[in-house]
Amino acid sequence: IKVFDVASWDKGQNKGNYTIIYKDNKYAYTFVNCNSKSEYELSDEEIKTAFSVLNELII
């Protein structure tokens, strides 16, 4: 997980292979898909779904 300043994220700076999982008015919280082009690669939707399920379990 990597945290970006929301202004940088909204401008499209340094997005790379990161998928946004949560954003507030100060920070954009992201997950890097470090296994791109492999059998373990996850789509953006799979990453978002996994984190939303974790969020439901925590709350």
N, C-alpha and C positions, 0 to 999 in steps of 0.2 A: 504494500500500500504506500502511495506517495501523495503528499499534500501539496497543492499548488495554491498560490495566491489567486483568488477568483478573477481578478482583472487580467492577469496573464493568461489564464485558462480561456476566458471569454474572447480574448484577442487571438487565440489559436497558437500561442507560443508554447513550445516544448511539449506538445501533446504526444508525439511519438506513438508507441504501442499502448498507450494508457486508455483505459475505459473509465469514465466517470461513474462513481457509485453513489455519491452524495455531494450536494453543493449547498452551501449556505451563503450569506451575504459577504463573507470574508474569505472562505477557503473552498477549494474544490478537492474532494477526496477521491483518489483514483486507484485503480488496480492495474498493474502491468501484466500483459499477457506475454510472458517471457518465453513461452514455448511455441511461438508462431512458426508456422510451416512444419509442424510435427503432428503426430497422432494425438497429442495432448492439448492441442490448441483449442481454446474456447472462444465462442463467438461473443460479441458484446452483450447480446441478450442472455446467454448462459451465465456470464459473469454477474450481470445485474440481478438475475433471478436468484443466484446463489447468495448474494449479499442481502437481498430482500428477505429470503428465508431465514438467514442468520439473525437479521434484525427482529423478525417476528418471534424467534425463539428467545432472544434476550429480553424483549419487552414482556 
